[in-house]
Amino acid sequence: MAIEDPIVTGLNSGWAHINAGQLTSNQTFEADVVIVGSGAGGGTAAEILTNAGLSVIIVEGGPLKSSKDFVMEERSAYPDLYQQAAGMKTTDKAIGIFQGRAVGGSTTINWTTSIRTPDPALAYWASKKSVVGLSTDELTPWFKKMEQRLNISEWTFDPNRNNAALKEGCEQLGWDYTVIKRNVKGCWNTGYCGMGCPVNAKQSMLVTTIPAALEQGATLVSQAKVMKLEHHNDKIYALKAQALDSNMKPLPVEIVFKAKHYILAAGAIHTPTIMLRSKLPDPYEIIGKRTFLHPSLLSGAIFSDPINGHSGAPQSIYSDEFVWKNGVDGELGYKLEVPPIHPILIASKTIGYGQSHAELMANFNQLQVTIALVRDGYHENSPGGEVKLTDHGSTLDYPLTDAFWRAARRAYASMAELQFAAGANKVLPISEGMPYLNSWPEAKKAIAEMDLAPLKTVVASAHVMGGCPLGEDPKMSMVNSYGESHYFDNLSVMDGSIFPTSLGANPQLSIYGITARNATRLAEKLTAS
Ligand SMILES: Cc1cc2nc3c(=O)[nH]c(=O)nc-3n(C[C@H](O)[C@H](O)[C@H](O)COP(=O)(O)OP(=O)(O)OC[C@H]3O[C@@H](n4cnc5c(N)ncnc54)[C@H](O)[C@@H]3O)c2cc1C
């Protein structure tokens, strides 16, 4: 069956797409609104503002790729679609970070889990972070709108064996678990979401909101890295970008964008980076601070039967048994999920060298992996990380605190207990020096005594949040509860950077829903003026 490629079709029908890598001289573009970034926030805002009749330019640092480029191979997907070829790390290299860098942003490569912002997170923001108008009741219509737009619904196929182990472990132990809702339409259940959907079933921004905006006359400028905002008094008056070649190397071509309103949607590391580079006013030194990752621990388990974790929807079951167990701001909670298991992804996130690593990889098809995503940002000893400028760009400094390590030890124990309950033969907490553990009693003792440390314990994250928090009190926020700058009349932020804490849930639906609300209000304001 031929697979329709909406990008090729759209370009042939005359979409306004400019690949900045092909420009040979400096250029200036003008529109009502310029949006930086085309991911969850940028894509959602682009469609809503264009539908309201505004002229919109979307500026994206990454390339425009489509299903014809998604060949389900890690060796091309990571360099083509991920920031730093999926090798990004925090300053001390203790946490690996996955972020998208292509049209569609991280939504082009994400795993499709779609969860509304948990009630306790919203209540905490209202009571402690001066956020108004974002209660569960007020947001419900926006989540519904975006669930409808992106075809988000409960996964009705059986979970793959990797997810089924999570479910079976929870059933055996009487723990909470939930069937995941996914943003897919006509999904082939192949399991390669992280390499770009080869059949355009994933309802990412690449195949939904960005094409809809382009159909309505928006312009997309790809391979253009935004460097800074030019500002004077309370106005932004230009945005400057640098053209990038196909290897993402800078070209000597500068592009200037002028608009009535500017939206930063470059994600939770790069929105603060652009703000810092632009030297935006920041009297309370908030920009880039309190950046959160849901830092995640991994536990491997060897089963007798094939797990084949590369095959089938990557995430379809989660457990919230431990997320809020100790109260919102008590000991850190963790969400239990599984990741897809592909050779490079797993080889680079496991432990051992030479023989021991080869032995682990030899069991690849029998390997089940559970992950614990630690809910950071609520406990006083969980301030997250800080984005800082460097000579070459920016870095995320993210010290792992005692509170995190206490949560890590509890999480390893929960994961081992779960995996043995699901029938694992042996369990391997992914931290250097740990042997395979052969029973739950043996694991319980070993995990209580295990040595946990940065660079020794594998920590990873695909969720970046915060660094430009929303709220009404400028002492703790950069933008108001609608994402509008406290300092500039014509600047908004619409991406994962606006969260004052992590979410305790996978972020995409929170970004879609809150952006839909905020962009709708912005469209009303701009069309009224
Ligand atoms: C592998 C992976 C799996 C994930 N799985 C899930 C999941 O299953 N469920 C879920 O809810 N979440 C998941 N996430 C996270 C989710 O996709 C992100 O939280 C969400 O897409 C973030 O939206 P955003 O708008 O903040 O940024 P992004 O979607 O990351 O978009 C930001 C865009 O801005 C561009 N940009 C950055 N700097 C500049 C610049 N200077 N100039 C121009 N453009 C720039 C980037 O190239 C990027 O395209 C996953 C993420 C990854 C990487």
Ligand as a Chemical Component Dictionary entry (heavy atoms), coordinates in Angstrom:
data_LIG
# 
_chem_comp.id                   LIG 
_chem_comp.type                 NON-POLYMER 
_chem_comp.pdbx_formal_charge   0 
_chem_comp.three_letter_code    LIG 
# 
loop_
_chem_comp_atom.comp_id 
_chem_comp_atom.atom_id 
_chem_comp_atom.alt_atom_id 
_chem_comp_atom.type_symbol 
_chem_comp_atom.charge 
_chem_comp_atom.model_Cartn_x 
_chem_comp_atom.model_Cartn_y 
_chem_comp_atom.model_Cartn_z 
_chem_comp_atom.pdbx_ordinal 
LIG C1  C1  C 0 12.589 10.474 22.261 1  
LIG C2  C2  C 0 11.495 11.257 22.942 2  
LIG C3  C3  C 0 10.347 10.611 23.373 3  
LIG C4  C4  C 0 9.336  11.326 24.004 4  
LIG N1  N1  N 0 8.170  10.685 24.312 5  
LIG C5  C5  C 0 7.136  11.404 24.808 6  
LIG C6  C6  C 0 5.864  10.798 25.005 7  
LIG O1  O1  O 0 5.655  9.628  24.700 8  
LIG N2  N2  N 0 4.877  11.565 25.546 9  
LIG C7  C7  C 0 5.071  12.874 25.902 10 
LIG O2  O2  O 0 4.153  13.495 26.424 11 
LIG N3  N3  N 0 6.254  13.463 25.693 12 
LIG C8  C8  C 0 7.270  12.779 25.131 13 
LIG N4  N4  N 0 8.450  13.398 24.858 14 
LIG C9  C9  C 0 8.582  14.828 25.204 15 
LIG C10 C10 C 0 7.750  15.750 24.323 16 
LIG O3  O3  O 0 7.859  15.391 22.977 17 
LIG C11 C11 C 0 8.248  17.169 24.578 18 
LIG O4  O4  O 0 8.045  17.459 25.953 19 
LIG C12 C12 C 0 7.541  18.232 23.762 20 
LIG O5  O5  O 0 7.596  17.966 22.379 21 
LIG C13 C13 C 0 8.217  19.573 24.039 22 
LIG O6  O6  O 0 7.578  20.563 23.298 23 
LIG P1  P1  P 0 8.256  21.992 23.123 24 
LIG O7  O7  O 0 7.374  22.788 22.241 25 
LIG O8  O8  O 0 8.620  22.504 24.465 26 
LIG O9  O9  O 0 9.664  21.673 22.401 27 
LIG P2  P2  P 0 10.027 20.763 21.168 28 
LIG O10 O10 O 0 8.885  19.904 20.748 29 
LIG O11 O11 O 0 11.296 20.074 21.509 30 
LIG O12 O12 O 0 10.283 21.817 19.992 31 
LIG C14 C14 C 0 11.287 22.819 20.070 32 
LIG C15 C15 C 0 11.780 23.117 18.664 33 
LIG O13 O13 O 0 12.529 24.334 18.697 34 
LIG C16 C16 C 0 13.640 24.218 17.827 35 
LIG N5  N5  N 0 14.668 25.158 18.255 36 
LIG C17 C17 C 0 15.437 25.098 19.365 37 
LIG N6  N6  N 0 16.282 26.161 19.405 38 
LIG C18 C18 C 0 16.034 26.896 18.297 39 
LIG C19 C19 C 0 16.591 28.095 17.787 40 
LIG N7  N7  N 0 17.562 28.759 18.442 41 
LIG N8  N8  N 0 16.130 28.559 16.601 42 
LIG C20 C20 C 0 15.134 27.909 15.933 43 
LIG N9  N9  N 0 14.575 26.750 16.380 44 
LIG C21 C21 C 0 15.016 26.262 17.556 45 
LIG C22 C22 C 0 14.058 22.751 17.986 46 
LIG O14 O14 O 0 14.814 22.331 16.855 47 
LIG C23 C23 C 0 12.719 22.052 18.103 48 
LIG O15 O15 O 0 12.245 21.621 16.854 49 
LIG C24 C24 C 0 9.483  12.711 24.230 50 
LIG C25 C25 C 0 10.631 13.368 23.786 51 
LIG C26 C26 C 0 11.623 12.652 23.137 52 
LIG C27 C27 C 0 12.826 13.391 22.644 53 
# 
loop_
_chem_comp_bond.comp_id 
_chem_comp_bond.atom_id_1 
_chem_comp_bond.atom_id_2 
_chem_comp_bond.value_order 
_chem_comp_bond.pdbx_ordinal 
LIG C1  C2  SING 1  
LIG C2  C3  SING 2  
LIG C2  C26 DOUB 3  
LIG C3  C4  DOUB 4  
LIG C4  N1  SING 5  
LIG C4  C24 SING 6  
LIG N1  C5  DOUB 7  
LIG C5  C6  SING 8  
LIG C5  C8  SING 9  
LIG C6  O1  DOUB 10 
LIG C6  N2  SING 11 
LIG N2  C7  SING 12 
LIG C7  O2  DOUB 13 
LIG C7  N3  SING 14 
LIG N3  C8  DOUB 15 
LIG C8  N4  SING 16 
LIG N4  C9  SING 17 
LIG N4  C24 SING 18 
LIG C9  C10 SING 19 
LIG C10 O3  SING 20 
LIG C10 C11 SING 21 
LIG C11 O4  SING 22 
LIG C11 C12 SING 23 
LIG C12 O5  SING 24 
LIG C12 C13 SING 25 
LIG C13 O6  SING 26 
LIG O6  P1  SING 27 
LIG P1  O7  DOUB 28 
LIG P1  O8  SING 29 
LIG P1  O9  SING 30 
LIG O9  P2  SING 31 
LIG P2  O10 DOUB 32 
LIG P2  O11 SING 33 
LIG P2  O12 SING 34 
LIG O12 C14 SING 35 
LIG C14 C15 SING 36 
LIG C15 O13 SING 37 
LIG C15 C23 SING 38 
LIG O13 C16 SING 39 
LIG C16 N5  SING 40 
LIG C16 C22 SING 41 
LIG N5  C17 SING 42 
LIG N5  C21 SING 43 
LIG C17 N6  DOUB 44 
LIG N6  C18 SING 45 
LIG C18 C19 SING 46 
LIG C18 C21 DOUB 47 
LIG C19 N7  SING 48 
LIG C19 N8  DOUB 49 
LIG N8  C20 SING 50 
LIG C20 N9  DOUB 51 
LIG N9  C21 SING 52 
LIG C22 O14 SING 53 
LIG C22 C23 SING 54 
LIG C23 O15 SING 55 
LIG C24 C25 DOUB 56 
LIG C25 C26 SING 57 
LIG C26 C27 SING 58 
# 
